[in-house]
Amino acid sequence: MRNISVSAFINTLFALVLTFILTALFFFISWDEEHQTREKINRYKLISNLLLSTAKLQLTPEREKKFYQDFEIRPVSVDESKLLLLNNGEVVFESESVYGKMKIFKIESNKYIYLQRFGYSLMLQDKKSSTMRITFTILVALLITILFLLLYIAIIRKLSPLKKLHAQIEEFANGNMNIKINQRSNDEIGKIAQSFDDALHHIRSLLESKNLFMRNMMHELKTPITRGRIAIEMVEDGSSKEMLIRAFERMNELIGELAHVERLTTQDFQPHIVESSIDEIIEAAIDLLLCDKSKLTIITEHNYLATDSKLLTLAIKNLLDNGLKYSEDEQASIISNAQSIKVISKGKSLEHPLSYYLEPFTQEEKRNVGFGLGLYIVNNIAKRLDYTLNYYHKDAHNIFELQLS
């Protein structure tokens, strides 16, 4: 019951209650019908005994009229009585006493009482309505059912804004930052919607501020780095010049990494999926890394892959860079097939779980190169491409795997 949705819970609850009401109504009508049948038979017995216990079947006109009115019956003429007997009506009940015989006939919807005593006979028609009580019961049950259904509709309509709010939250989670919550009721759902709308506004403001800060920072850093790099060329060759050149190159690398992070973490960013050559992607990653190809072992078992080639190139570049930097023999292997792309390098197992290194600016304490953004970028690319980044250590080798399917 904990995992069932509110709508499903309400639908199930109302369905069960409605089923219970209809079942109870069915049993009540069945019981009431049997109860009325017993009452009718007792009534017929009373009428029969009162008439048959008299010395004659005929009463004075006044008493006869009053008797028929009190019991809601009417005498049937002799000719009509014979015709009814010949009609072979269904015998509902019959009994015999010291006063005479009684039979209850049912012909269509009418009931008749046939009395016999000492050669005399009398046919009476029952004029009392037998359907009024059942009709009243059905009407009451129908009214309760209608009220119950109206209550169900009212509850569903009251909860309908929750579905709309849930759909808008999912749309926001999928990257639509322009969601506007228009629910403005004063109930609890309206207050939740208002709070969520305020949170959306705050998140949009934070993201806009973050993006503006990142772009301004990268723009402002580019100019002094470029000028400094040009100025360094005028310095005489020496260890200091090489150190300064390396410092400026590292700053350029950092700006490039931050640019990739800013692009990947943008909510409305969507990858461009096309059929691409895996060999060309790996070659582009090696060119981007500017590494010695002799340090790499490349094994590809398939030719083409539906992916964003630029993103996958960047991911492989970072995995190869990570593998070469921390390899004990400065060698790395890349193995690609239809299910995965693996980058393998010799080394000790990571000290922390993979999730630790997926945070930005996170690396092993002993490492003094890199910015700790490589695996963070790879993981974000994997999410964008619906891949999974896995890591395991086997036979003294670290294996980073992009699971493609």
N, C-alpha and C positions, 0 to 999 in steps of 0.2 A: 504493500500500500504506500510505502514511502516514495517509490519511484514512479507512481502513477501521476499523470497530470491532473490539475484541478478540474479541467473540463471533462476529462474521462471519468474522474471520480464522481462528479455531479451527475453525468449521464448515467453511469452505472447505478448510483444511488436512486435516482428518480425512476429508472427502469425497474429496479427491484421493488420499489414502493408501489409503482403503478401495477406491476404484476401481482403484488400482494392484494391491492384493492380489487382488481378484477377477479382474482381467485376467491377472495372473501365474498364478493358480490355473487359469484356463481354458486358458492356453497350456501349462502344465505337464501338466495332465491329457491334453490332446491329444497332446503329445509322448510322455508315458508310455504312452498307449494304442498309439501307433505302435511305440514301443520294445518293448512286450510282444508286439505282433503279430509283430514280427521274431523275438523270442526263441522264440515258440511255433512259428513255421515252422521255425526251426533245430532245435528240439526234435523236431518231427514228422519232419524229415528224418533226424535221428539215429536215431530209433526205426525208421523205415522202412528205412534202410540196414542197421541191425543185424539186422532180421528178414529182409530180402530177401537179404542176403548169405550167409545160412546155406544149406546144401544143401537143406534142407527148411523149410517154414514151421512145422513142429511142432518144439517143443523138449521136453526131458525135463520131466516134471511139476515137479520141484524148481526147475530153472532157469527154466522158464516162469513159475512163481509168483513167484519172486524178481524176475524181469525186470519183470513187471507191477506188483509192489509198488514197485520202484525208480522206475519212470517214471509211476506213478499212472495206469495205464490198465487196462481190463478187456476181455476178448474178448467179442464179441457172437456169439450163436448164429446158425446158418445161416438159420433161419427169420426171426429178428429182423433179420438183415442184409438179407435180401431185402425185408422190409417197409420198412426204412429207405431202401433204394435206390429202391423204388417211391414213396416219400413225396416225392420230388423236392426233397431238401434243397438249400440254397444251397451251391454249390461255392466255398469260400474260397480254396483253393490246390490246384494239381495240378502234378506233375512226373513225369518219366520218366528212368530211368537204366539202366545195363547190368544192374542187379539186377531191375528191374521198374518198375511204375507205382504212383504214390501220389496219392490224392485226399483232400482235407480237406473234409468236409461239415459244414454248420451247420444243425441242425434245432432251431428255437426257441433255447433257451439252451445246448444241448448241442452238442459238437463230436465228430466221428467221423473215424477214419483208415481209409481203404479201400485195401488193398494187393492187387496182382495180380502173379503170377509163374508162368510155365509152366502156365497153366490153373488154378492154385490161387488162391484169394482169402481174404482175412482182413479182418474189420471189427473195429475197436477203438474203444472209447469213452474219451474223455479225462475223467478224474475230478479232475484238478487244478483247483482253484478259480482263476478268472482275475479275480475281483472283489475279492479280499482286499486287494491292493495299492492299487487305486483307492479302495476304502473307507477304508483307513488314511490315504491322502493327503487325502481329503475331510474325515475326522475331524480331522486335524491342522490343516487350513486353517480348519475351522469353529471349532476351539478358539482359534486365533490371532485370528479375527474376533471371537469373543465377548470375549476378553481386550482386544482393541482397543476394542470398544464400551464395555466396563466402564471402561477408561481414559478414554474420551471423556466418559462420564457423570460420572465422578469429577471431571474437570477442570471441566466445566460447573457441577456442584454447588459446587465450590470457588469459582468465579467468580460464582455467583449473588448473593452479598451485594453485589457491585459494582453490579448493576442496581438493587437496592433502595436502595443509598446514592445512586446517581445520581438516582433518582426523588425521594428525600427532598431532595436538593440543589436540584432543579428546583422542588419545592414551596416550599422556603424562598425561592428566587429570585422566585417568584410572590407572595410576601407572607405566607406562613404562618410566623409567628414561633414557633409552639408545637411545632415539629418536635423529636422526641426520638429520638436514634440509639441503637438497642438492640443493635447488633452488638458483642459482647464477646469475640471470639476473640483468640488471642494471635499470630496471623499478621500479615502486612503489611496485609491488608485491615482487620483488626480495629483495628490501630494507626491507620490512616488515619481510620476511622470515629470512634475515640475522639478524635483530634485535631480532627476536624470538629465533634464534639459540644461539645468545650471551646470551640472558636471561636464556635459558635452561642450558648453561654451567655454568653460575653464580649460578643458583639454585642448580645444582648438587654439585658444590663446597661447597656451604653453608650447604647442607644436609650432605655431607661427613664430613665436619668440625664439625657439630653438633653431628653426631653419634660418631665420634672419641672422642669428648670432653666428651659426656655422658658416654661412656664406660670406658674411662681412669679415669674419676672422680669417678665412682662407684667402679672401681677396686682399685684406690688409697685410697678411704675411707674405703673399706672393711677391709684392713689390720690393720690400727690403731684401728678401732672399735673392731675388734676381739681381738687384743692384750689388749686393754683397758678393754674389758669385762672379759678376763681371769684374768687380774691384779686385778680387783675389787673383785674377789672371795677371794683374800688374805687379803682384808680389813676386820676389825672386823665389826660385825653386828651393825647396827645403822641407824638412819634416813639419814645420809649422804650416806651410802652405797646403800640404797634403791633408793635414788634420782639419784645417778650415774648410777645404773643399769637401771632405767627407762629412763635416758637420752640416754644411749647406745641403748636400745631397740627402742626408738623413731627414732634414726638415722638409725637403721637397717630397720625400717618400711619405712622411707623416701626413702632409697635406693631401697627397693622393689617396692614402688609406682613409682619411676622414671623409674625403669626397665620395668614396665608394660606400662608406657607412651611411652617409647622409642620403645617398640615392636609394640604397636598399631599404632603409627604414621609413621611407616615405610611404604613407598609407595607400595612396592612389597609384603607386608604381605597379605595373603589370609586365611580366616577361613576354618577350616576342618569340613564340614557339614556332620553329621551322625544322624541316629535315636537314640535319647537318652531318658532316663527316667527322667521326670521332678522331681520326688521324690528324685532320687539319686542326681540330680543337686542341689536341695535345701539342702539336707543333707550335700553334699560336701561344699556348701557355709557356712553352720553353723559351720562345723568343721574348715574351714579356718578362720572363724571369732573368734573362741575360746570363744563363748559367752554361757551364761546359756540358755539352750533350753526352760526352763520354762517361759522365758520372751517372747517367740514367740508363736503366734497362726498361724498354717499352715493349709490352705484349698486348696486342689488340685482337680480340676474337670476333669482332663484328665491325661493320663499316659505317653504318648510319644510325642516327639517334634523333628523335623529335625532341628538341630542346631549344633553349636560348643560348646560342653559341657564345655570345660575349660573356654572359654570366657564368656559364660552365667553364670557359677559359680562365676567368678570374679565380674560380674556386679551385681548379686544378693547379693553377700557378701558386696559390697560397699553400695548398697541400704539399706540392713539390718543394717549395721554399722551406716549409716547416720540416719536411723530411730530411732535406740536405743539411739544414742548419744544425740539427741535433742528431745526425747519424754518426755513429762511432767510426765508420770507415769512409765517410763523405760520399756514400753511394746511396741511391734510391731506385726503387722499381715502381713502375706503374702498370697495372694489369687491368684491362678493360674487357668486359663482356656485356651481354644484353641485360644482365641483372644488376651489375655493379661496376664501379671504378674504384680500384684499390691503389693506395700509395703506401709502399712498404719500405722501411728503413731499419737498419740494425741499431739497437739501443735498449736501454733499460726501460722498464714499464713506467708509465706516468705515476707520479706520487699521489695525485688526486683523481677523483672520478672525472669523466669527460665533461660533465656539466660545469665543473669549476673553470675549465679553460674556454668555455663558450661565452663567458662574460668578457666585455671589452677590457683591454689593458691588463690581461691576466696571463702570467707565464710562470715557469719554474723559477724559484729563487736564484738558482745558480746561473741562470741565463742572463747575458748582458747585451744581447742584440735583439732587434725587433721591438715592436711596440705592443705585442700581445693582442693584435687585432686580427691576425690571420684566421684562426679558427672561428672567431666571432663572425667574420665576413663569410666564411665557408658555410657556417650553420644558417645564416640568414639567406644565402643563395639557395641552399638545400630546401628551406621552407618555401621560398618563392617558386621553386620548380617542382614542389611536391616530392622531393627526395628525402632520404633519411641519412644523417651522418652518424656512423658507428665507429667505435674504436675497440680494439682488443690487442693483447700482447701474446705472441705465439712464437716459440722457438727462437727466443732472444731478439725478436723483431717487433717493432711497433707497426700496426696496420690501421690506417685510417680508410674507411670505406664509405663511399657515396652509394647508398642502395637506391637504385633507379626504379624498382618496382616491387 
